[in-house]
């Protein structure tokens, strides 16, 4: 592509490689744009013609459901702050989820731990896990759905909601006449493990991404 300019945009909000692929497709649909998006570094490398400006590139990324930061003197500092805050947020959500999920799953799985009213008790304790702790997964699901796309977050979010709502329905249908089979252990264990993986990934990606961006 002749007579082109280049820019590296730092993209935030990506949760998997399919996010990077979707952003790349959106950018490459623009006239005079040749882009490649690296999920590992969180950077979109864009070659663009004079008829395209950086603001339109940023707008295209935002229209896909993500955010893009153009080059500026404080970019590295801004990215480091965003990544550190994202890592801390995931860590908080995992810790709270793990503390609540452990007794919830244990009570649900082992009949010896059952007590009067245990079904409603585990539903109440599990609620913060399937909502607040799993919120990054639900948020990604909604964002992807708004753009007609699916990722792993879509499947995980639907699975968590289905397990919790299915358990609630089973309890209501049993109406105290018998002990229903519920899936509340799935509803709390899945988000805890997925968010743990996201936290560890964010921690490693923050260090690796900073090093790789310095080498760009």
C-alpha positions as CSV (number, residue, x, y, z in Angstrom):
1,X,0.0,0.0,0.0
2,X,1.7,3.2,-1.3
3,X,1.7,6.6,0.3
4,X,0.5,5.3,3.7
5,X,0.9,6.2,7.3
6,X,1.3,3.9,10.2
7,X,0.0,3.9,13.7
8,X,-0.1,1.5,16.7
9,X,-3.3,1.7,18.7
10,X,-3.4,0.1,22.1
11,X,-6.7,-1.8,22.3
12,X,-8.4,-2.5,25.6
13,X,-11.3,-4.8,26.4
14,X,-10.3,-7.9,24.5
15,X,-10.9,-11.2,26.3
16,X,-9.7,-13.7,23.7
17,X,-8.1,-14.1,20.3
18,X,-11.5,-14.0,18.6
19,X,-11.9,-10.4,19.9
20,X,-8.6,-9.4,18.1
21,X,-9.8,-11.1,14.9
22,X,-13.1,-9.3,15.0
23,X,-11.4,-5.9,15.5
24,X,-9.0,-6.7,12.7
25,X,-11.9,-7.5,10.3
26,X,-13.7,-4.3,11.2
27,X,-10.6,-2.2,10.6
28,X,-9.7,-3.9,7.3
29,X,-13.2,-3.2,6.0
30,X,-12.3,0.5,6.0
31,X,-11.1,1.8,2.6
32,X,-7.4,2.4,2.6
33,X,-6.7,0.4,5.8
34,X,-4.5,-2.6,6.3
35,X,-4.5,-3.7,10.0
36,X,-3.3,-6.5,12.1
37,X,-4.3,-6.9,15.8
38,X,-2.1,-8.8,18.3
39,X,-4.1,-10.1,21.2
40,X,-0.9,-10.9,23.2
41,X,0.4,-7.3,23.1
42,X,-3.1,-5.6,22.9
43,X,-1.8,-3.6,19.9
44,X,-3.4,-2.9,16.6
45,X,-0.8,-2.1,13.9
46,X,-2.5,-0.1,11.2
47,X,-1.3,1.1,7.8
48,X,-3.8,3.7,6.4
49,X,-4.1,6.0,3.5
50,X,-4.3,9.8,3.7
51,X,-8.1,9.7,3.3
52,X,-8.3,8.0,6.8
53,X,-7.5,9.7,10.1
54,X,-6.7,8.2,13.4
55,X,-9.9,9.3,15.0
56,X,-11.9,7.2,12.5
57,X,-9.7,4.2,13.3
58,X,-10.4,4.7,17.0
59,X,-14.2,5.1,16.3
60,X,-14.2,1.8,14.3
61,X,-12.6,-0.1,17.2
62,X,-15.1,1.5,19.6
63,X,-18.0,0.6,17.3
64,X,-16.9,-3.0,17.6
65,X,-17.3,-2.8,21.4
66,X,-13.8,-2.1,22.5
67,X,-11.6,0.9,23.1
68,X,-8.5,2.1,21.4
69,X,-5.8,4.5,22.7
70,X,-3.8,6.5,20.0
71,X,-0.2,7.4,20.6
72,X,0.5,10.2,23.0
73,X,3.3,11.1,25.5
74,X,1.6,9.5,28.5
75,X,0.3,6.4,26.7
76,X,2.6,3.9,28.4
77,X,1.7,5.3,31.8
78,X,-2.0,5.3,30.9
79,X,-1.9,1.7,29.7
80,X,0.0,0.5,32.7
81,X,-2.6,2.1,35.0
82,X,-5.5,0.5,33.1
83,X,-3.9,-2.9,33.0
84,X,-3.0,-2.8,36.7
85,X,-6.6,-1.7,37.6
86,X,-8.0,-4.5,35.5
87,X,-5.8,-7.1,37.2
88,X,-6.8,-5.8,40.6
89,X,-10.4,-6.0,39.7
90,X,-10.2,-9.6,38.5
91,X,-8.3,-10.5,41.6
92,X,-11.0,-9.0,43.9
93,X,-13.8,-10.8,42.0
94,X,-11.9,-14.1,42.2
95,X,-11.2,-13.9,45.9
96,X,-14.8,-13.0,46.8
97,X,-16.1,-15.7,44.5
98,X,-13.7,-18.4,45.8
99,X,-14.7,-17.6,49.5
100,X,-18.4,-17.9,48.7
101,X,-18.1,-20.8,46.2
102,X,-16.2,-23.2,48.5
103,X,-19.0,-23.6,51.1
104,X,-21.7,-23.4,48.5
105,X,-20.3,-26.2,46.4
106,X,-19.4,-28.3,49.4
107,X,-23.0,-28.1,50.9
108,X,-24.6,-28.8,47.5
109,X,-22.4,-31.8,46.7
110,X,-22.3,-33.6,50.1
111,X,-25.6,-34.7,51.6
112,X,-24.0,-35.0,55.1
113,X,-23.7,-31.2,55.1
114,X,-27.4,-30.5,54.3
115,X,-29.4,-28.7,56.9
116,X,-32.9,-27.3,57.1
117,X,-33.3,-24.6,54.5
118,X,-30.0,-25.4,52.9
119,X,-31.4,-25.1,49.3
120,X,-32.4,-21.4,49.8
121,X,-29.2,-20.7,51.7
122,X,-26.9,-21.8,48.9
123,X,-28.9,-19.9,46.4
124,X,-28.5,-16.7,48.4
125,X,-24.8,-17.3,49.0
126,X,-24.2,-18.2,45.3
127,X,-25.9,-15.0,44.0
128,X,-22.9,-12.7,44.4
129,X,-20.7,-15.3,42.6
130,X,-22.9,-15.6,39.6
131,X,-23.5,-11.9,39.3
132,X,-20.6,-9.8,40.7
133,X,-17.8,-12.2,40.4
134,X,-18.9,-13.4,37.0
135,X,-19.7,-9.9,35.8
136,X,-16.7,-9.5,33.4
137,X,-18.0,-12.7,31.6
138,X,-21.6,-11.4,31.5
139,X,-20.5,-8.0,30.3
140,X,-18.5,-9.5,27.5
141,X,-21.5,-11.7,26.5
142,X,-23.8,-8.7,26.3
143,X,-21.2,-6.6,24.3
144,X,-20.7,-9.4,21.9
145,X,-24.4,-10.0,21.5
146,X,-24.9,-6.4,20.7
147,X,-22.6,-6.8,17.7
148,X,-23.9,-10.2,16.6
149,X,-20.8,-12.1,17.7
150,X,-20.1,-15.0,20.1
151,X,-16.9,-15.9,22.1
152,X,-16.1,-18.3,24.9
153,X,-17.6,-15.7,27.2
154,X,-21.0,-16.3,25.5
155,X,-21.0,-19.9,26.4
156,X,-19.6,-19.5,29.9
157,X,-22.1,-16.7,30.8
158,X,-25.1,-18.6,29.4
159,X,-23.9,-21.8,31.3
160,X,-23.7,-19.9,34.6
161,X,-27.1,-18.3,34.2
162,X,-28.7,-21.6,33.1
163,X,-27.2,-23.5,36.1
164,X,-28.4,-20.9,38.6
165,X,-31.9,-20.3,37.1
166,X,-32.3,-24.1,36.6
167,X,-31.5,-24.6,40.2
168,X,-34.0,-22.0,41.3
169,X,-36.7,-23.6,39.1
170,X,-36.0,-27.0,40.5
171,X,-36.4,-25.7,44.1
172,X,-39.6,-23.9,43.3
173,X,-41.1,-27.0,41.5
174,X,-40.1,-29.2,44.5
175,X,-42.0,-26.8,46.8
176,X,-40.6,-28.6,49.8
177,X,-42.1,-32.0,48.9
178,X,-38.8,-33.6,47.9
179,X,-35.2,-32.6,47.6
180,X,-34.5,-31.5,44.0
181,X,-31.4,-32.0,42.0
182,X,-29.7,-28.6,41.6
183,X,-26.7,-27.4,39.7
184,X,-25.6,-24.6,42.0
185,X,-22.1,-26.1,42.4
186,X,-21.6,-25.6,38.6
187,X,-23.0,-22.0,38.8
188,X,-20.3,-21.0,41.3
189,X,-17.3,-23.2,40.4
190,X,-17.2,-22.3,36.7
191,X,-17.0,-18.5,37.1
192,X,-14.4,-18.9,39.9
193,X,-12.1,-20.9,37.8
194,X,-12.6,-18.8,34.6
195,X,-12.0,-15.6,36.5
196,X,-8.9,-17.1,38.1
197,X,-7.6,-17.9,34.7
198,X,-8.4,-14.4,33.5
199,X,-6.6,-12.9,36.5
200,X,-3.5,-15.0,35.9
201,X,-3.6,-14.1,32.2
202,X,-3.9,-10.4,32.9
203,X,-1.0,-10.5,35.4
204,X,1.3,-12.2,32.9
205,X,0.0,-10.2,29.9
206,X,0.6,-6.9,31.7
207,X,4.3,-7.7,32.1
208,X,4.8,-9.3,28.7
209,X,2.7,-6.7,26.8
210,X,4.7,-3.8,28.3
211,X,8.0,-5.4,27.2
212,X,6.7,-6.2,23.7
213,X,5.3,-2.7,23.2
214,X,8.6,-1.2,24.2
215,X,10.2,-3.2,21.4
216,X,7.7,-2.1,18.7
